Structure formats: C-alpha cells, structure tokens
Amino acid sequence: MPTLTQLHEHLTFLSPLSEERAARVVAFLAAGDPRAVLDVGCGWGELLLRVLEAAPRATGLGLDLDETSLVAARERAVRRGLGERVSFEMRDAREATGPFDAVTCIGASQIWGPDTEEALPLDYSAALTALRALLPRGGRLVYGEGIWSRPPTPEATAPLAGLDDEYVTLGRLVELVEGHGFAVVAAHEASLDEWDAFESGFTAGYAHWLADHAPEHPESAEIRQRAARQHTAYFGGYRGVLGLAYLELVAV
Ligand SMILES: C[S@@+](CC[C@H](N)C(=O)[O-])C[C@H]1O[C@@H](n2cnc3c(N)ncnc32)[C@H](O)[C@@H]1O
C-alpha cells in the first residue's frame, strides 16, 4: 500500500470545518464552563484541544479507533501544554459512559449505526439516543452531521451508499434532534468552500505523492486511480449535494 502524507498535514480538521465555524462551536461549548468534555471520533483531536484552551477548568477525553490519529493528538496536546488535561484513548466510543458537561460528535455518528460497508441509511436515532445518554439536562452537544443539501442525484449517491434515503434534510434533522431530548441553540450548514477545502486535503495527498515519485514508480498507477476515484466521487458526484449540518444543542 503506497504511503501518502498524513491527512493532518493538509487539513486542520477531518471535516468541512472553517476556522470561523470552529471558533463559534468552541465558544458555544466553553460558555457552559464545562469540567468534563468528551469528543467521540476525535481524530487528531484539534477541536477538543481548542475547547480545553477556551475552557480552563475542563479536562477532556478523546476517543477514536485510529491509533495513528491518536498519536498525533497526544503530540499536539503536549506541544500546547495540555498533556495533563486531556486523554486520547483508542476505544470504541460506544463504550463511553457519562455524564459529561459537553460533548462533540462531528462526522462520527456512524459509530452507533450500521457499518458504512453495509450501505444502509444513517441511523440518526441511534446516535442521538446514545449522545443524549452522555449528558445531563443543560449539557451541551456540538453535533456535526451528514444531510442532503439538495435532493440527491444518481451521480451523488453512486459513490456513497447508492441510496436516496441515506441522509435527511436539515429541516428533518432539526425535528429528529428535538425528538431525542435536545433543544436547538443554533443550526448551520457547512459551506461549499468548507467542503472544497476538506476534499482538497485528500487531493493534496495524491498530488504531492505524484510530484515526489517518478511516473514509472510501481505504485503510481494505484495512486492515480485513487485520485481519479476521489475526484469523480466528489467533483463529479456529491459536491453540493451531500452536506454537513453543525448543530449547537442543549440537553433538555
Ligand atoms: C470523519 S472522522 C471525524 C474526525 C473528527 N471528529 C473531526 O471532525 O476532525 C470520523 C472519526 O470517527 C472515528 N471512529 C469511527 N468509528 C469509531 C468508533 N466506533 N469509536 C470511536 N471512533 C470511531 C474514525 O476513526 C474517525 O477518526
């Protein structure tokens, strides 16, 4: 398997999330003066570290299954002087037990649903039930969740699960969270710019690999294929159709 540069070298977050939006959701969580913060599917932990910087009395727990990302998260924590206030653990987030004062779940709700390989509709209800169980009333959740921005087209669904009902609209998502013990403080949607920046993190890895290796390298064909698959899937497929909602929620 060819070794590509790590995604965290090209992306700040492993989701379509601008600096401006990140600052906004961090401020929302920190305003509750949390003591215990959980990030499920934390990746390399950038968002959790920013919450801890903004909430000086908080300690954090980041859970993920990807040890490479967790190593990067622990290194970042130490570099930022947060090593004593945060723990990044390789654990299934389904095992997390609350209560936490603040939780973030961004692009990670598939944790509670069917395996993505099974190509089934996203199980919003399972995720929201599990997330609500982690918070007391008044606890805060930043929930970054997949939605349809526009009615799905065959080109958009083909590289995803191939289903028109894999996701719901923002309006339906708001109804769903309200039906699972949350009140909506704010509901936004990632912009196309945020999506382009996110997907470009992947294209950058392929581009740099191709620039660093001669065309006759034995792994060149595979990298070109992978790049072409991603470009067709996004630029020719779900761009502008697959969306990501950012909901600022309080448990009620
Ligand atoms: C799309 S990424 C989002 C990462 C991060 N929240 C961010 O926005 O930068 C989803 C993350 O969930 C993690 N993940 C998937 N299944 C998991 C599970 N059962 N328990 C914990 N983490 C899981 C993946 O390894 C991946 O890092």
The ligand as an SDF file (V2000), in Angstrom:
LIG
                    3D

 27 29  0  0  0  0  0  0  0  0999 V2000
  -14.9500   11.8370    9.7410 C   0  0  0  0  0  0  0  0  0  0  0  0
  -13.8670   11.4850   11.0550 S   0  0  0  0  0  0  0  0  0  0  0  0
  -14.1320   12.9130   12.0800 C   0  0  0  0  0  0  0  0  0  0  0  0
  -12.9790   13.2200   12.9980 C   0  0  0  0  0  0  0  0  0  0  0  0
  -13.1270   14.4560   13.8950 C   0  0  0  0  0  0  0  0  0  0  0  0
  -14.3610   14.4330   14.6490 N   0  0  0  0  0  0  0  0  0  0  0  0
  -13.0220   15.7400   13.0930 C   0  0  0  0  0  0  0  0  0  0  0  0
  -14.0470   16.3400   12.8060 O   0  0  0  0  0  0  0  0  0  0  0  0
  -11.9050   16.1410   12.7560 O   0  0  0  0  0  0  0  0  0  0  0  0
  -14.6690   10.1630   11.9660 C   0  0  0  0  0  0  0  0  0  0  0  0
  -13.7890    9.5640   13.0700 C   0  0  0  0  0  0  0  0  0  0  0  0
  -14.5390    8.5890   13.8060 O   0  0  0  0  0  0  0  0  0  0  0  0
  -13.6570    7.5230   14.1530 C   0  0  0  0  0  0  0  0  0  0  0  0
  -14.4510    6.3390   14.5210 N   0  0  0  0  0  0  0  0  0  0  0  0
  -15.1430    5.5090   13.6900 C   0  0  0  0  0  0  0  0  0  0  0  0
  -15.7540    4.5490   14.4040 N   0  0  0  0  0  0  0  0  0  0  0  0
  -15.4500    4.7640   15.7140 C   0  0  0  0  0  0  0  0  0  0  0  0
  -15.8050    4.1200   16.9400 C   0  0  0  0  0  0  0  0  0  0  0  0
  -16.6100    3.0450   16.9640 N   0  0  0  0  0  0  0  0  0  0  0  0
  -15.3280    4.6360   18.1030 N   0  0  0  0  0  0  0  0  0  0  0  0
  -14.5310    5.7470   18.0920 C   0  0  0  0  0  0  0  0  0  0  0  0
  -14.1640    6.3840   16.9650 N   0  0  0  0  0  0  0  0  0  0  0  0
  -14.6160    5.9050   15.8000 C   0  0  0  0  0  0  0  0  0  0  0  0
  -12.7930    7.3790   12.9180 C   0  0  0  0  0  0  0  0  0  0  0  0
  -11.5770    6.6980   13.1960 O   0  0  0  0  0  0  0  0  0  0  0  0
  -12.5610    8.8480   12.5210 C   0  0  0  0  0  0  0  0  0  0  0  0
  -11.3970    9.3810   13.1170 O   0  0  0  0  0  0  0  0  0  0  0  0
  1  2  1  0
  2  3  1  0
  2 10  1  0
  3  4  1  0
  4  5  1  0
  5  6  1  0
  5  7  1  0
  7  8  2  0
  7  9  1  0
 10 11  1  0
 11 12  1  0
 11 26  1  0
 12 13  1  0
 13 14  1  0
 13 24  1  0
 14 15  1  0
 14 23  1  0
 15 16  2  0
 16 17  1  0
 17 18  1  0
 17 23  2  0
 18 19  1  0
 18 20  2  0
 20 21  1  0
 21 22  2  0
 22 23  1  0
 24 25  1  0
 24 26  1  0
 26 27  1  0
M  CHG  2   2   1   9  -1
M  END
$$$$
